[in-house]
Amino acid sequence: MERVCYTARNTFIEYQSASCLIEQKNQKQLSQYSHRELWYPKDKKEEKSPLVILLHGSSHPHSKSMFERRDFWLEQGYAVMLLNSFNNHRVMDYCFGTILFCTAYQNDSLDLMDLQSPTELKLLSVDAFKQIHNEVLGAIASAHYLLPATRAADLYIALDHASKLDRIDPENIHLIGYSHGGSAILDALALAQLGEIPPPMTQTSKTPLSGVRSASVYYPNCTPGTYIYQYQSTPKNIPVFMALARDDEFANPRYCERAANAINFYSITDTSPISSSPLVTQKYYPGEHAFDMQEYLDAYNSSVADQVKKDTLNFVSYYTATSTQSKNDD
């Protein structure tokens, strides 16, 4: 935590509240701040399934696009976990943290200050509830709350949970993140390689990314203030696919390109199956941020969306096959 806090102070001063004023919690407490929804492919009831964990961006975790992504991977024979980091516990944390951020409740007949638990948020009017959630999402998108390194704790907890499930192959897990979710994955990889614990956690397992065979990230933010840019390092046994938007207006893809090139240059990838390709594979796609999400009509491009989906499937399938084959060979 000290490293990313130091970076925030010396690069983007507005990041300080998001990176330095973080209350550490134990794993039981932190598990309440995210929600894990799990689906299994219909035709694999009697066998263990490889798992795809989807991390949404700084938009609603139950968007049409997220469910379409879920359905796509289920059709490919993967179990799918949707990791929701924006539940009511997080809203309460945002509103009642070190600094009181929420303002939407002030226009509601019920004062938010009267609420005692996340479940009581439902007592607010529908409009106030939506406004508060929009405030939280806006704070996340602008890096004033829940930086990717902080959200990495949600992922570590999800991986620990998934490894204990009877119908999941614990050695065949694949991470796919979009925008802020992609940044969270990259920082989780960097943290693991550095041997550091995500800021809000007090401890992790010795191998927090055990079983992860690949990571795919769509239009992530790799700017200074993130671990991935600051340390440009990821585990050498987890290949990464970066789908970058050429005209990204929110997250300059050149920072990710710079980090990826440095990782590839300094990584010695002499262990099969990674040795035949760079540790981080980058591909630019025409269009703006969120080019594969129909919710953003100005950016959405159906043909590009289809192509990135195929490219990700090829990438994940390759490492699914090799990891399964390696296990069988053993």
Secondary structure by P-SEA (a helix, b strand, c coil): caaaaaaaaaccccccccccbbbbbcaaaaaaabbbbbbbbcccccbbbbbbbbbbcccccccaaaaaaaaaaaaabbbbbbbbcccaaaaaaaaccccccccccccccccccccccccccccccaaaaaaaaaaaaaaaaaccccccccaaaaaaaaaaaaaacccccccbbbbbbcaaaaaaaaaaaaaaaacccccccccccccccccccbbbbccccccccccccccccccccbbbbbbcccccccccaaaaaaaaaaaaaacccccccccccccbbbbbbccccccccccccccccaaaaaaaaaaaaaaaaaaaaaaaaaaaac
